[in-house]
Amino acid sequence: MFKRRDIFYHGKGATPAWDDFAADASGLTLIPLNMAEPVLVVRGKDKAHALGFSPHGAGRNYSRSEHKRRMATVTAEERLVAETAGLDIRFHAGKIDASELPSGYKNAKAVVEQIKKYDLAEIVDYIDPFGCIMAGDVPPFWLNKKKRKGRR
């Protein structure tokens, strides 16, 4: 949550695009796309049509469960290898959370095009990934909750 004048804004992960949103703000912010694509270094444009926020990131194409259903017969391991070739990808949970794979997110090039089309930010640079550590949700949080209830 960020305060601007007398109003509090919450951009659900989005970064303010105005220069003085924090005491140490440099005017530059980062926008992650997915684990296999570069992180964007941007200068926000403080556009009224975006309430002064830069985009959050790539966002999802479908829900996590729908993405897993659409993977069909391809395993999470196969998909990880295919989508992240040459990168060091690790999952803190110890297992691959297929919902966090790059294919679970919007196309990075399309997101960059939308940032330009809607004039949301100036892309100053790109940070190429070498790897990524994902928290993951394996097993899903709701399954753990069900197990705990059953033990009572």
Chimera marker file (.cmm) of the C-alpha trace (Angstrom):
<marker_set name="trace">
<marker id="1" x="0.000" y="0.000" z="0.000" r="1" g="1" b="0" radius="0.5"/>
<marker id="2" x="1.285" y="3.441" z="-0.886" r="1" g="1" b="0" radius="0.5"/>
<marker id="3" x="0.122" y="6.846" z="0.230" r="1" g="1" b="0" radius="0.5"/>
<marker id="4" x="-0.017" y="9.639" z="-2.311" r="1" g="1" b="0" radius="0.5"/>
<marker id="5" x="-1.226" y="12.958" z="-1.025" r="1" g="1" b="0" radius="0.5"/>
<marker id="6" x="-4.246" y="11.974" z="1.111" r="1" g="1" b="0" radius="0.5"/>
<marker id="7" x="-5.130" y="8.722" z="-0.660" r="1" g="1" b="0" radius="0.5"/>
<marker id="8" x="-3.834" y="5.197" z="-0.040" r="1" g="1" b="0" radius="0.5"/>
<marker id="9" x="-3.290" y="3.029" z="-3.120" r="1" g="1" b="0" radius="0.5"/>
<marker id="10" x="-2.908" y="-0.727" z="-3.315" r="1" g="1" b="0" radius="0.5"/>
<marker id="11" x="-1.753" y="-2.129" z="-6.641" r="1" g="1" b="0" radius="0.5"/>
<marker id="12" x="-1.655" y="-5.850" z="-5.644" r="1" g="1" b="0" radius="0.5"/>
<marker id="13" x="2.024" y="-6.251" z="-6.377" r="1" g="1" b="0" radius="0.5"/>
<marker id="14" x="2.279" y="-3.403" z="-8.860" r="1" g="1" b="0" radius="0.5"/>
<marker id="15" x="4.971" y="-0.810" z="-8.269" r="1" g="1" b="0" radius="0.5"/>
<marker id="16" x="4.199" y="2.899" z="-8.090" r="1" g="1" b="0" radius="0.5"/>
<marker id="17" x="5.383" y="4.819" z="-11.137" r="1" g="1" b="0" radius="0.5"/>
<marker id="18" x="5.725" y="8.178" z="-9.404" r="1" g="1" b="0" radius="0.5"/>
<marker id="19" x="9.194" y="9.358" z="-8.389" r="1" g="1" b="0" radius="0.5"/>
<marker id="20" x="8.743" y="9.888" z="-4.655" r="1" g="1" b="0" radius="0.5"/>
<marker id="21" x="6.782" y="6.774" z="-3.638" r="1" g="1" b="0" radius="0.5"/>
<marker id="22" x="9.581" y="5.939" z="-1.179" r="1" g="1" b="0" radius="0.5"/>
<marker id="23" x="12.310" y="7.977" z="0.487" r="1" g="1" b="0" radius="0.5"/>
<marker id="24" x="15.005" y="6.122" z="-1.452" r="1" g="1" b="0" radius="0.5"/>
<marker id="25" x="13.125" y="5.851" z="-4.761" r="1" g="1" b="0" radius="0.5"/>
<marker id="26" x="15.366" y="6.303" z="-7.796" r="1" g="1" b="0" radius="0.5"/>
<marker id="27" x="12.586" y="6.485" z="-10.361" r="1" g="1" b="0" radius="0.5"/>
<marker id="28" x="13.481" y="2.993" z="-11.618" r="1" g="1" b="0" radius="0.5"/>
<marker id="29" x="11.555" y="-0.160" z="-10.757" r="1" g="1" b="0" radius="0.5"/>
<marker id="30" x="11.705" y="-3.829" z="-11.707" r="1" g="1" b="0" radius="0.5"/>
<marker id="31" x="9.012" y="-5.825" z="-13.479" r="1" g="1" b="0" radius="0.5"/>
<marker id="32" x="9.463" y="-9.610" z="-13.466" r="1" g="1" b="0" radius="0.5"/>
<marker id="33" x="7.915" y="-11.536" z="-16.349" r="1" g="1" b="0" radius="0.5"/>
<marker id="34" x="8.537" y="-15.245" z="-15.676" r="1" g="1" b="0" radius="0.5"/>
<marker id="35" x="11.480" y="-17.358" z="-14.526" r="1" g="1" b="0" radius="0.5"/>
<marker id="36" x="12.822" y="-17.821" z="-18.077" r="1" g="1" b="0" radius="0.5"/>
<marker id="37" x="12.462" y="-14.251" z="-19.353" r="1" g="1" b="0" radius="0.5"/>
<marker id="38" x="14.391" y="-11.089" z="-18.508" r="1" g="1" b="0" radius="0.5"/>
<marker id="39" x="13.329" y="-8.809" z="-15.672" r="1" g="1" b="0" radius="0.5"/>
<marker id="40" x="12.444" y="-5.357" z="-17.028" r="1" g="1" b="0" radius="0.5"/>
<marker id="41" x="14.116" y="-2.286" z="-15.561" r="1" g="1" b="0" radius="0.5"/>
<marker id="42" x="11.620" y="0.523" z="-16.108" r="1" g="1" b="0" radius="0.5"/>
<marker id="43" x="10.990" y="4.141" z="-15.390" r="1" g="1" b="0" radius="0.5"/>
<marker id="44" x="7.307" y="4.520" z="-14.642" r="1" g="1" b="0" radius="0.5"/>
<marker id="45" x="5.333" y="7.176" z="-16.471" r="1" g="1" b="0" radius="0.5"/>
<marker id="46" x="2.791" y="7.946" z="-13.714" r="1" g="1" b="0" radius="0.5"/>
<marker id="47" x="-0.157" y="7.635" z="-16.086" r="1" g="1" b="0" radius="0.5"/>
<marker id="48" x="-3.622" y="8.508" z="-14.793" r="1" g="1" b="0" radius="0.5"/>
<marker id="49" x="-5.173" y="5.571" z="-16.699" r="1" g="1" b="0" radius="0.5"/>
<marker id="50" x="-2.959" y="3.214" z="-14.612" r="1" g="1" b="0" radius="0.5"/>
<marker id="51" x="-3.524" y="5.096" z="-11.329" r="1" g="1" b="0" radius="0.5"/>
<marker id="52" x="0.183" y="5.917" z="-11.349" r="1" g="1" b="0" radius="0.5"/>
<marker id="53" x="1.380" y="2.289" z="-11.237" r="1" g="1" b="0" radius="0.5"/>
<marker id="54" x="3.773" y="0.376" z="-13.443" r="1" g="1" b="0" radius="0.5"/>
<marker id="55" x="2.568" y="-3.092" z="-14.480" r="1" g="1" b="0" radius="0.5"/>
<marker id="56" x="2.934" y="-5.896" z="-11.940" r="1" g="1" b="0" radius="0.5"/>
<marker id="57" x="4.477" y="-8.422" z="-14.337" r="1" g="1" b="0" radius="0.5"/>
<marker id="58" x="3.304" y="-11.014" z="-16.772" r="1" g="1" b="0" radius="0.5"/>
<marker id="59" x="0.216" y="-12.240" z="-14.934" r="1" g="1" b="0" radius="0.5"/>
<marker id="60" x="-1.425" y="-15.599" z="-15.593" r="1" g="1" b="0" radius="0.5"/>
<marker id="61" x="-3.193" y="-16.944" z="-18.655" r="1" g="1" b="0" radius="0.5"/>
<marker id="62" x="-5.347" y="-19.300" z="-16.583" r="1" g="1" b="0" radius="0.5"/>
<marker id="63" x="-5.769" y="-20.344" z="-12.983" r="1" g="1" b="0" radius="0.5"/>
<marker id="64" x="-3.054" y="-22.551" z="-11.511" r="1" g="1" b="0" radius="0.5"/>
<marker id="65" x="-5.238" y="-25.657" z="-11.668" r="1" g="1" b="0" radius="0.5"/>
<marker id="66" x="-6.356" y="-24.937" z="-15.244" r="1" g="1" b="0" radius="0.5"/>
<marker id="67" x="-2.740" y="-24.559" z="-16.342" r="1" g="1" b="0" radius="0.5"/>
<marker id="68" x="-1.924" y="-27.956" z="-14.836" r="1" g="1" b="0" radius="0.5"/>
<marker id="69" x="-4.936" y="-29.526" z="-16.620" r="1" g="1" b="0" radius="0.5"/>
<marker id="70" x="-3.817" y="-28.055" z="-19.944" r="1" g="1" b="0" radius="0.5"/>
<marker id="71" x="-0.374" y="-29.629" z="-19.608" r="1" g="1" b="0" radius="0.5"/>
<marker id="72" x="-2.093" y="-32.894" z="-20.612" r="1" g="1" b="0" radius="0.5"/>
<marker id="73" x="0.320" y="-35.822" z="-20.721" r="1" g="1" b="0" radius="0.5"/>
<marker id="74" x="3.537" y="-33.807" z="-20.431" r="1" g="1" b="0" radius="0.5"/>
<marker id="75" x="5.124" y="-34.142" z="-16.996" r="1" g="1" b="0" radius="0.5"/>
<marker id="76" x="6.205" y="-31.146" z="-14.952" r="1" g="1" b="0" radius="0.5"/>
<marker id="77" x="9.824" y="-32.336" z="-15.283" r="1" g="1" b="0" radius="0.5"/>
<marker id="78" x="9.588" y="-32.485" z="-19.091" r="1" g="1" b="0" radius="0.5"/>
<marker id="79" x="7.946" y="-29.080" z="-19.244" r="1" g="1" b="0" radius="0.5"/>
<marker id="80" x="10.544" y="-27.532" z="-16.922" r="1" g="1" b="0" radius="0.5"/>
<marker id="81" x="13.411" y="-28.784" z="-19.108" r="1" g="1" b="0" radius="0.5"/>
<marker id="82" x="11.717" y="-27.579" z="-22.294" r="1" g="1" b="0" radius="0.5"/>
<marker id="83" x="10.791" y="-24.130" z="-20.948" r="1" g="1" b="0" radius="0.5"/>
<marker id="84" x="13.930" y="-23.260" z="-18.988" r="1" g="1" b="0" radius="0.5"/>
<marker id="85" x="16.813" y="-24.746" z="-20.984" r="1" g="1" b="0" radius="0.5"/>
<marker id="86" x="20.174" y="-23.455" z="-19.776" r="1" g="1" b="0" radius="0.5"/>
<marker id="87" x="18.818" y="-21.965" z="-16.529" r="1" g="1" b="0" radius="0.5"/>
<marker id="88" x="19.344" y="-23.124" z="-12.954" r="1" g="1" b="0" radius="0.5"/>
<marker id="89" x="15.784" y="-23.534" z="-11.684" r="1" g="1" b="0" radius="0.5"/>
<marker id="90" x="15.076" y="-24.768" z="-8.174" r="1" g="1" b="0" radius="0.5"/>
<marker id="91" x="11.939" y="-25.152" z="-6.107" r="1" g="1" b="0" radius="0.5"/>
<marker id="92" x="12.131" y="-24.475" z="-2.384" r="1" g="1" b="0" radius="0.5"/>
<marker id="93" x="9.352" y="-27.011" z="-1.753" r="1" g="1" b="0" radius="0.5"/>
<marker id="94" x="11.615" y="-29.732" z="-3.207" r="1" g="1" b="0" radius="0.5"/>
<marker id="95" x="9.200" y="-30.601" z="-6.032" r="1" g="1" b="0" radius="0.5"/>
<marker id="96" x="8.289" y="-28.791" z="-9.217" r="1" g="1" b="0" radius="0.5"/>
<marker id="97" x="5.174" y="-26.649" z="-8.904" r="1" g="1" b="0" radius="0.5"/>
<marker id="98" x="3.922" y="-26.874" z="-12.493" r="1" g="1" b="0" radius="0.5"/>
<marker id="99" x="1.716" y="-23.817" z="-11.970" r="1" g="1" b="0" radius="0.5"/>
<marker id="100" x="4.874" y="-21.663" z="-11.694" r="1" g="1" b="0" radius="0.5"/>
<marker id="101" x="6.373" y="-22.738" z="-15.031" r="1" g="1" b="0" radius="0.5"/>
<marker id="102" x="6.751" y="-20.026" z="-17.703" r="1" g="1" b="0" radius="0.5"/>
<marker id="103" x="3.816" y="-21.426" z="-19.699" r="1" g="1" b="0" radius="0.5"/>
<marker id="104" x="1.559" y="-20.573" z="-16.754" r="1" g="1" b="0" radius="0.5"/>
<marker id="105" x="2.127" y="-16.884" z="-17.416" r="1" g="1" b="0" radius="0.5"/>
<marker id="106" x="1.262" y="-14.512" z="-20.228" r="1" g="1" b="0" radius="0.5"/>
<marker id="107" x="3.667" y="-14.283" z="-23.132" r="1" g="1" b="0" radius="0.5"/>
<marker id="108" x="6.507" y="-11.963" z="-22.107" r="1" g="1" b="0" radius="0.5"/>
<marker id="109" x="6.797" y="-10.323" z="-25.539" r="1" g="1" b="0" radius="0.5"/>
<marker id="110" x="3.076" y="-9.542" z="-25.520" r="1" g="1" b="0" radius="0.5"/>
<marker id="111" x="3.388" y="-7.964" z="-22.058" r="1" g="1" b="0" radius="0.5"/>
<marker id="112" x="6.256" y="-5.761" z="-23.289" r="1" g="1" b="0" radius="0.5"/>
<marker id="113" x="4.137" y="-4.757" z="-26.300" r="1" g="1" b="0" radius="0.5"/>
<marker id="114" x="1.239" y="-3.837" z="-24.004" r="1" g="1" b="0" radius="0.5"/>
<marker id="115" x="3.506" y="-1.753" z="-21.774" r="1" g="1" b="0" radius="0.5"/>
<marker id="116" x="4.536" y="0.191" z="-24.880" r="1" g="1" b="0" radius="0.5"/>
<marker id="117" x="1.042" y="0.316" z="-26.405" r="1" g="1" b="0" radius="0.5"/>
<marker id="118" x="-0.544" y="1.736" z="-23.250" r="1" g="1" b="0" radius="0.5"/>
<marker id="119" x="2.506" y="3.920" z="-22.500" r="1" g="1" b="0" radius="0.5"/>
<marker id="120" x="2.782" y="2.594" z="-18.932" r="1" g="1" b="0" radius="0.5"/>
<marker id="121" x="6.557" y="2.707" z="-18.540" r="1" g="1" b="0" radius="0.5"/>
<marker id="122" x="9.820" y="3.349" z="-20.346" r="1" g="1" b="0" radius="0.5"/>
<marker id="123" x="11.849" y="0.137" z="-20.550" r="1" g="1" b="0" radius="0.5"/>
<marker id="124" x="15.374" y="1.228" z="-19.650" r="1" g="1" b="0" radius="0.5"/>
<marker id="125" x="17.109" y="-2.161" z="-19.550" r="1" g="1" b="0" radius="0.5"/>
<marker id="126" x="16.673" y="-5.913" z="-19.275" r="1" g="1" b="0" radius="0.5"/>
<marker id="127" x="18.213" y="-8.250" z="-16.679" r="1" g="1" b="0" radius="0.5"/>
<marker id="128" x="18.774" y="-11.710" z="-18.136" r="1" g="1" b="0" radius="0.5"/>
<marker id="129" x="18.097" y="-14.601" z="-15.750" r="1" g="1" b="0" radius="0.5"/>
<marker id="130" x="20.715" y="-17.204" z="-14.848" r="1" g="1" b="0" radius="0.5"/>
<marker id="131" x="18.377" y="-19.092" z="-12.580" r="1" g="1" b="0" radius="0.5"/>
<marker id="132" x="15.456" y="-18.865" z="-10.226" r="1" g="1" b="0" radius="0.5"/>
<marker id="133" x="14.386" y="-20.235" z="-6.862" r="1" g="1" b="0" radius="0.5"/>
<marker id="134" x="10.625" y="-20.603" z="-6.630" r="1" g="1" b="0" radius="0.5"/>
<marker id="135" x="8.721" y="-21.161" z="-3.409" r="1" g="1" b="0" radius="0.5"/>
<marker id="136" x="6.202" y="-23.469" z="-5.047" r="1" g="1" b="0" radius="0.5"/>
<marker id="137" x="3.026" y="-24.875" z="-3.560" r="1" g="1" b="0" radius="0.5"/>
<marker id="138" x="3.655" y="-28.643" z="-3.450" r="1" g="1" b="0" radius="0.5"/>
<marker id="139" x="1.484" y="-30.063" z="-2.026" r="1" g="1" b="0" radius="0.5"/>
<marker id="140" x="-1.083" y="-27.262" z="-2.430" r="1" g="1" b="0" radius="0.5"/>
<marker id="141" x="-1.857" y="-25.288" z="0.741" r="1" g="1" b="0" radius="0.5"/>
<marker id="142" x="-5.498" y="-26.346" z="0.710" r="1" g="1" b="0" radius="0.5"/>
<marker id="143" x="-4.567" y="-30.035" z="0.742" r="1" g="1" b="0" radius="0.5"/>
<marker id="144" x="-2.456" y="-29.532" z="3.868" r="1" g="1" b="0" radius="0.5"/>
<marker id="145" x="-5.401" y="-27.745" z="5.479" r="1" g="1" b="0" radius="0.5"/>
<marker id="146" x="-7.703" y="-30.717" z="4.695" r="1" g="1" b="0" radius="0.5"/>
<marker id="147" x="-5.209" y="-33.172" z="6.185" r="1" g="1" b="0" radius="0.5"/>
<marker id="148" x="-4.921" y="-31.145" z="9.391" r="1" g="1" b="0" radius="0.5"/>
<marker id="149" x="-8.717" y="-31.013" z="9.769" r="1" g="1" b="0" radius="0.5"/>
<marker id="150" x="-8.976" y="-34.774" z="9.283" r="1" g="1" b="0" radius="0.5"/>
<marker id="151" x="-6.518" y="-35.416" z="12.132" r="1" g="1" b="0" radius="0.5"/>
<marker id="152" x="-8.640" y="-33.646" z="14.755" r="1" g="1" b="0" radius="0.5"/>
<link id1="1" id2="2" r="1" g="1" b="0" radius="0.2"/>
<link id1="2" id2="3" r="1" g="1" b="0" radius="0.2"/>
<link id1="3" id2="4" r="1" g="1" b="0" radius="0.2"/>
<link id1="4" id2="5" r="1" g="1" b="0" radius="0.2"/>
<link id1="5" id2="6" r="1" g="1" b="0" radius="0.2"/>
<link id1="6" id2="7" r="1" g="1" b="0" radius="0.2"/>
<link id1="7" id2="8" r="1" g="1" b="0" radius="0.2"/>
<link id1="8" id2="9" r="1" g="1" b="0" radius="0.2"/>
<link id1="9" id2="10" r="1" g="1" b="0" radius="0.2"/>
<link id1="10" id2="11" r="1" g="1" b="0" radius="0.2"/>
<link id1="11" id2="12" r="1" g="1" b="0" radius="0.2"/>
<link id1="12" id2="13" r="1" g="1" b="0" radius="0.2"/>
<link id1="13" id2="14" r="1" g="1" b="0" radius="0.2"/>
<link id1="14" id2="15" r="1" g="1" b="0" radius="0.2"/>
<link id1="15" id2="16" r="1" g="1" b="0" radius="0.2"/>
<link id1="16" id2="17" r="1" g="1" b="0" radius="0.2"/>
<link id1="17" id2="18" r="1" g="1" b="0" radius="0.2"/>
<link id1="18" id2="19" r="1" g="1" b="0" radius="0.2"/>
<link id1="19" id2="20" r="1" g="1" b="0" radius="0.2"/>
<link id1="20" id2="21" r="1" g="1" b="0" radius="0.2"/>
<link id1="21" id2="22" r="1" g="1" b="0" radius="0.2"/>
<link id1="22" id2="23" r="1" g="1" b="0" radius="0.2"/>
<link id1="23" id2="24" r="1" g="1" b="0" radius="0.2"/>
<link id1="24" id2="25" r="1" g="1" b="0" radius="0.2"/>
<link id1="25" id2="26" r="1" g="1" b="0" radius="0.2"/>
<link id1="26" id2="27" r="1" g="1" b="0" radius="0.2"/>
<link id1="27" id2="28" r="1" g="1" b="0" radius="0.2"/>
<link id1="28" id2="29" r="1" g="1" b="0" radius="0.2"/>
<link id1="29" id2="30" r="1" g="1" b="0" radius="0.2"/>
<link id1="30" id2="31" r="1" g="1" b="0" radius="0.2"/>
<link id1="31" id2="32" r="1" g="1" b="0" radius="0.2"/>
<link id1="32" id2="33" r="1" g="1" b="0" radius="0.2"/>
<link id1="33" id2="34" r="1" g="1" b="0" radius="0.2"/>
<link id1="34" id2="35" r="1" g="1" b="0" radius="0.2"/>
<link id1="35" id2="36" r="1" g="1" b="0" radius="0.2"/>
<link id1="36" id2="37" r="1" g="1" b="0" radius="0.2"/>
<link id1="37" id2="38" r="1" g="1" b="0" radius="0.2"/>
<link id1="38" id2="39" r="1" g="1" b="0" radius="0.2"/>
<link id1="39" id2="40" r="1" g="1" b="0" radius="0.2"/>
<link id1="40" id2="41" r="1" g="1" b="0" radius="0.2"/>
<link id1="41" id2="42" r="1" g="1" b="0" radius="0.2"/>
<link id1="42" id2="43" r="1" g="1" b="0" radius="0.2"/>
<link id1="43" id2="44" r="1" g="1" b="0" radius="0.2"/>
<link id1="44" id2="45" r="1" g="1" b="0" radius="0.2"/>
<link id1="45" id2="46" r="1" g="1" b="0" radius="0.2"/>
<link id1="46" id2="47" r="1" g="1" b="0" radius="0.2"/>
<link id1="47" id2="48" r="1" g="1" b="0" radius="0.2"/>
<link id1="48" id2="49" r="1" g="1" b="0" radius="0.2"/>
<link id1="49" id2="50" r="1" g="1" b="0" radius="0.2"/>
<link id1="50" id2="51" r="1" g="1" b="0" radius="0.2"/>
<link id1="51" id2="52" r="1" g="1" b="0" radius="0.2"/>
<link id1="52" id2="53" r="1" g="1" b="0" radius="0.2"/>
<link id1="53" id2="54" r="1" g="1" b="0" radius="0.2"/>
<link id1="54" id2="55" r="1" g="1" b="0" radius="0.2"/>
<link id1="55" id2="56" r="1" g="1" b="0" radius="0.2"/>
<link id1="56" id2="57" r="1" g="1" b="0" radius="0.2"/>
<link id1="57" id2="58" r="1" g="1" b="0" radius="0.2"/>
<link id1="58" id2="59" r="1" g="1" b="0" radius="0.2"/>
<link id1="59" id2="60" r="1" g="1" b="0" radius="0.2"/>
<link id1="60" id2="61" r="1" g="1" b="0" radius="0.2"/>
<link id1="61" id2="62" r="1" g="1" b="0" radius="0.2"/>
<link id1="62" id2="63" r="1" g="1" b="0" radius="0.2"/>
<link id1="63" id2="64" r="1" g="1" b="0" radius="0.2"/>
<link id1="64" id2="65" r="1" g="1" b="0" radius="0.2"/>
<link id1="65" id2="66" r="1" g="1" b="0" radius="0.2"/>
<link id1="66" id2="67" r="1" g="1" b="0" radius="0.2"/>
<link id1="67" id2="68" r="1" g="1" b="0" radius="0.2"/>
<link id1="68" id2="69" r="1" g="1" b="0" radius="0.2"/>
<link id1="69" id2="70" r="1" g="1" b="0" radius="0.2"/>
<link id1="70" id2="71" r="1" g="1" b="0" radius="0.2"/>
<link id1="71" id2="72" r="1" g="1" b="0" radius="0.2"/>
<link id1="72" id2="73" r="1" g="1" b="0" radius="0.2"/>
<link id1="73" id2="74" r="1" g="1" b="0" radius="0.2"/>
<link id1="74" id2="75" r="1" g="1" b="0" radius="0.2"/>
<link id1="75" id2="76" r="1" g="1" b="0" radius="0.2"/>
<link id1="76" id2="77" r="1" g="1" b="0" radius="0.2"/>
<link id1="77" id2="78" r="1" g="1" b="0" radius="0.2"/>
<link id1="78" id2="79" r="1" g="1" b="0" radius="0.2"/>
<link id1="79" id2="80" r="1" g="1" b="0" radius="0.2"/>
<link id1="80" id2="81" r="1" g="1" b="0" radius="0.2"/>
<link id1="81" id2="82" r="1" g="1" b="0" radius="0.2"/>
<link id1="82" id2="83" r="1" g="1" b="0" radius="0.2"/>
<link id1="83" id2="84" r="1" g="1" b="0" radius="0.2"/>
<link id1="84" id2="85" r="1" g="1" b="0" radius="0.2"/>
<link id1="85" id2="86" r="1" g="1" b="0" radius="0.2"/>
<link id1="86" id2="87" r="1" g="1" b="0" radius="0.2"/>
<link id1="87" id2="88" r="1" g="1" b="0" radius="0.2"/>
<link id1="88" id2="89" r="1" g="1" b="0" radius="0.2"/>
<link id1="89" id2="90" r="1" g="1" b="0" radius="0.2"/>
<link id1="90" id2="91" r="1" g="1" b="0" radius="0.2"/>
<link id1="91" id2="92" r="1" g="1" b="0" radius="0.2"/>
<link id1="92" id2="93" r="1" g="1" b="0" radius="0.2"/>
<link id1="93" id2="94" r="1" g="1" b="0" radius="0.2"/>
<link id1="94" id2="95" r="1" g="1" b="0" radius="0.2"/>
<link id1="95" id2="96" r="1" g="1" b="0" radius="0.2"/>
<link id1="96" id2="97" r="1" g="1" b="0" radius="0.2"/>
<link id1="97" id2="98" r="1" g="1" b="0" radius="0.2"/>
<link id1="98" id2="99" r="1" g="1" b="0" radius="0.2"/>
<link id1="99" id2="100" r="1" g="1" b="0" radius="0.2"/>
<link id1="100" id2="101" r="1" g="1" b="0" radius="0.2"/>
<link id1="101" id2="102" r="1" g="1" b="0" radius="0.2"/>
<link id1="102" id2="103" r="1" g="1" b="0" radius="0.2"/>
<link id1="103" id2="104" r="1" g="1" b="0" radius="0.2"/>
<link id1="104" id2="105" r="1" g="1" b="0" radius="0.2"/>
<link id1="105" id2="106" r="1" g="1" b="0" radius="0.2"/>
<link id1="106" id2="107" r="1" g="1" b="0" radius="0.2"/>
<link id1="107" id2="108" r="1" g="1" b="0" radius="0.2"/>
<link id1="108" id2="109" r="1" g="1" b="0" radius="0.2"/>
<link id1="109" id2="110" r="1" g="1" b="0" radius="0.2"/>
<link id1="110" id2="111" r="1" g="1" b="0" radius="0.2"/>
<link id1="111" id2="112" r="1" g="1" b="0" radius="0.2"/>
<link id1="112" id2="113" r="1" g="1" b="0" radius="0.2"/>
<link id1="113" id2="114" r="1" g="1" b="0" radius="0.2"/>
<link id1="114" id2="115" r="1" g="1" b="0" radius="0.2"/>
<link id1="115" id2="116" r="1" g="1" b="0" radius="0.2"/>
<link id1="116" id2="117" r="1" g="1" b="0" radius="0.2"/>
<link id1="117" id2="118" r="1" g="1" b="0" radius="0.2"/>
<link id1="118" id2="119" r="1" g="1" b="0" radius="0.2"/>
<link id1="119" id2="120" r="1" g="1" b="0" radius="0.2"/>
<link id1="120" id2="121" r="1" g="1" b="0" radius="0.2"/>
<link id1="121" id2="122" r="1" g="1" b="0" radius="0.2"/>
<link id1="122" id2="123" r="1" g="1" b="0" radius="0.2"/>
<link id1="123" id2="124" r="1" g="1" b="0" radius="0.2"/>
<link id1="124" id2="125" r="1" g="1" b="0" radius="0.2"/>
<link id1="125" id2="126" r="1" g="1" b="0" radius="0.2"/>
<link id1="126" id2="127" r="1" g="1" b="0" radius="0.2"/>
<link id1="127" id2="128" r="1" g="1" b="0" radius="0.2"/>
<link id1="128" id2="129" r="1" g="1" b="0" radius="0.2"/>
<link id1="129" id2="130" r="1" g="1" b="0" radius="0.2"/>
<link id1="130" id2="131" r="1" g="1" b="0" radius="0.2"/>
<link id1="131" id2="132" r="1" g="1" b="0" radius="0.2"/>
<link id1="132" id2="133" r="1" g="1" b="0" radius="0.2"/>
<link id1="133" id2="134" r="1" g="1" b="0" radius="0.2"/>
<link id1="134" id2="135" r="1" g="1" b="0" radius="0.2"/>
<link id1="135" id2="136" r="1" g="1" b="0" radius="0.2"/>
<link id1="136" id2="137" r="1" g="1" b="0" radius="0.2"/>
<link id1="137" id2="138" r="1" g="1" b="0" radius="0.2"/>
<link id1="138" id2="139" r="1" g="1" b="0" radius="0.2"/>
<link id1="139" id2="140" r="1" g="1" b="0" radius="0.2"/>
<link id1="140" id2="141" r="1" g="1" b="0" radius="0.2"/>
<link id1="141" id2="142" r="1" g="1" b="0" radius="0.2"/>
<link id1="142" id2="143" r="1" g="1" b="0" radius="0.2"/>
<link id1="143" id2="144" r="1" g="1" b="0" radius="0.2"/>
<link id1="144" id2="145" r="1" g="1" b="0" radius="0.2"/>
<link id1="145" id2="146" r="1" g="1" b="0" radius="0.2"/>
<link id1="146" id2="147" r="1" g="1" b="0" radius="0.2"/>
<link id1="147" id2="148" r="1" g="1" b="0" radius="0.2"/>
<link id1="148" id2="149" r="1" g="1" b="0" radius="0.2"/>
<link id1="149" id2="150" r="1" g="1" b="0" radius="0.2"/>
<link id1="150" id2="151" r="1" g="1" b="0" radius="0.2"/>
<link id1="151" id2="152" r="1" g="1" b="0" radius="0.2"/>
</marker_set>
